[in-house]
Amino acid sequence: MPRNPHPEVDVPRQLPPWGLTRGGERPRLRSAAAALTSLTALAATGLVAGPAIAQSSGVPCALQRTPAHHSEGLDTWNGAYPRPERTLDAVMVFLSFPDSPPRSAPEELAADYFPATSQFFDRASYGKFALRPHPQRKWVEMPDYSTSYAIQRDWNPARRSAYLRDAVAAADPHVDFSRYDVVYFVADPDAPGVDSDATKVVNFDRPMRADGADIKRIVTVFERHPPDRNVLAHETGHVFDLPDLYHRPTEGKGDWDTHVGDWDVMGSQFGLSPDLFGWHKWKLGWLDERQVVCVEGEARRLTLEPLAVRPARGGVGGTKLAVVRTGRGSAIAIEARSAAGNDHATCSEGVLAYRVRNEAPSGGGPVEVIDAHPDSEACWGESVYPALADAPVGAGESFTVPDDDVRIEVEGRTATGAWTVKVSVG
C-alpha cells in the first residue's frame, strides 16, 4: 500500500535571523529568549508573506488569490514563490551522518530523481519551464548522529530546527546557495534515524541567509532508495505555490485520496493520471489566456484539446480549460484527460470536471473532482482511489453537476483526438 502523502510546514522564525556566512560561522544569540524563539514551529496554516506581481489574468472567471495557504486564486502571483516560467536551478545536497557510512553514492541517489522530475515538469509545462538540477558529487556529513534528530512525519519543532541549522552550516562551505532557486537536502536513506515518511517542504517565515542570498524554503528529502514515484515532483509543486490536494483523515485513519484521486500529482505521487490540473497550469503561467474559456449564460460548444498534449512547435494550442464561475470564490473547471504525456498510464479518458475554491487552504480541499459515474469504480489494484478513477464524462455521455446546474455533454472526438463538448449553465 502506498504510504501517506507528505505534509508541508511553515516555520515562523525557525532558524536564527542572521543566517550563515561562508564556512557556517554563526554569531552568538543575543539572549536565551531569542534562542527559544528560533526553535519554535507551527503546522502550515498561513500564507508565506510576499508581494504580488502585476495581475496575471484578466479573464473574468479567474478566482482572486486569498490569504489561504497556497490559495487557488490566480488573478495575481504570490511573489514569495519562484514562478516556473523560465529555467530554474536546483541544488541537491546529500547529507550523511557519523553513525552510518553511506552505502550509495550521491550520483546513484541523484538518478532516482533526475532526469525524471525535470521531464515531468517539461511535459506538464509544454516545454515552457525547465528545472535544471545540480546534484553535488560528495556527501556532506552532519555533525550529529541521525538518531539524534528524531526525524519523523510530525517532527518535533526543535529537532527539525536543529537539523536544518546543522544541514545549512555543514553544506555552506561546499555550496554557493546564491546560485540556486530551489534547495533539496537529501538524507542518506540507509541511516538508522531517517524516517521515509518525513519528506516535506519547510517554509521559513523569516528567510535564512547564506552566501548573501535568502533561502525561503527547503525541500527535506528522507526517501528510501529507490524513492516513491513522483515524490519530488509533488514536493517541488509546493515550491511553486501549489497546495496539497489530498484529504488528511482524522487521526490518520481513512482514505487520503477522496478529493482528487489519481488526477493531479499534488493529490498523490502514485496517481495513474498525475499531470497537473489545467487550473494549476493556468496558475503557473503555462496556459495562455486564449486557451481558457469562461462559460456563462448560453450553452457553449467547445473543442477541448487533451490537457497532456503539447501544442505544435511555435503554436499556442487550442482550448485546454473551460471554467464556470459558481460563486465569488468558487468555480467548476472542465478539461479533457487522455492517455498521453504524464497521463500515459491513465485509467480512463474523457472530460473531467472539478470544483475549485480559493479560500480553502492547502490540505483543506481546495480542489474536488466531480464523479460523473458515482455508482461505479475502476482500476482496482492500480488506482489510488478507484471510486474516482472513472470520474470523467465519456464520449456520447452527458452529466449534470450536482447542486450547480452545470450540464456537460460530450458529443464525440475529432480526428486529432480532441473532445467536442457542450457546456450549459442554468
QUIVEN-V714534 format. One record per residue. BURIAL is I if it has 9 or more other ideal C-beta (glycine too) atoms within 8 Angstrom, else O. Layout:
# QUIVEN-V714534
[[BURIAL] [BURIAL]]
This chain:
# QUIVEN-V714534
[[O] [O] [O] [O] [I] [I] [I] [I] [I] [I] [I] [I] [I] [I] [I] [I] [O] [O] [I] [I] [O] [O] [O] [I] [O] [O] [O] [O] [I] [O] [O] [O] [O] [I] [I] [O] [O] [I] [I] [I] [I] [I] [O] [I] [O] [O] [I] [I] [O] [O] [O] [O] [O] [O] [O] [I] [I] [O] [I] [O] [I] [I] [I] [I] [I] [I] [O] [I] [I] [I] [I] [I] [I] [I] [I] [I] [I] [I] [O] [I] [I] [O] [I] [I] [O] [O] [O] [I] [I] [I] [I] [I] [I] [I] [I] [I] [I] [I] [I] [I] [O] [I] [O] [I] [O] [I] [O] [I] [I] [I] [O] [I] [I] [I] [O] [I] [I] [I] [O] [I] [I] [I] [I] [I] [I] [I] [O] [O] [I] [I] [I] [I] [I] [I] [I] [I] [O] [O] [I] [I] [I] [I] [O] [I] [O] [I] [O] [O] [I] [I] [I] [I] [I] [O] [I] [O] [I] [O] [I] [I] [I] [I] [I] [I] [I] [I] [I] [I] [I] [I] [I] [I] [O] [O] [I] [O] [I] [O] [O] [I] [O] [I] [I] [I] [I] [I] [I] [I] [I] [I] [I] [O] [I] [I] [I] [I] [I] [I] [I] [I] [I] [I] [I] [I] [I] [O] [O] [I] [I] [I] [I] [O] [O] [O] [I] [O] [I] [I] [I] [I] [I] [I] [I] [O] [I] [O] [I] [I] [O] [I] [I] [I] [I] [I] [I] [I] [I] [I] [I] [I] [I] [I] [I] [I] [I] [I] [I] [O] [I] [O] [O] [O] [O] [O] [O] [I] [I] [I] [I] [I] [I] [I] [I] [I] [I] [I] [I] [I] [I] [O] [I] [I] [I] [I] [I] [I] [I] [I] [I] [I] [I] [I] [I] [I] [I] [I] [I] [O] [O] [O] [I] [I] [I] [I] [I] [O] [O] [O] [O] [I] [O] [I] [I] [I] [I] [I] [I] [I] [I] [O] [I] [O] [O] [O] [O] [O] [I] [I] [I] [I] [I] [I] [I] [I] [I] [I] [O] [O] [I] [I] [I] [I] [I] [I] [I] [I] [I] [I] [O] [O] [I] [I] [I] [O] [O] [I] [I] [I] [O] [I] [I] [I] [I] [I] [I] [I] [I] [I] [O] [I] [I] [I] [I] [O] [I] [I] [I] [O] [I] [I] [I] [I] [O] [O] [O] [O] [O] [I] [I] [O] [O] [O] [I] [I] [I] [I] [O] [I] [I] [I] [I] [I] [I] [I] [I] [O] [I] [O] [I] [O] [I] [O] [O] [O] [O] [I] [I] [I] [I] [I] [I] [O] [O] [I] [O] [O] [O] [I] [I] [I] [I] [I] [I] [I] [I] [O]]
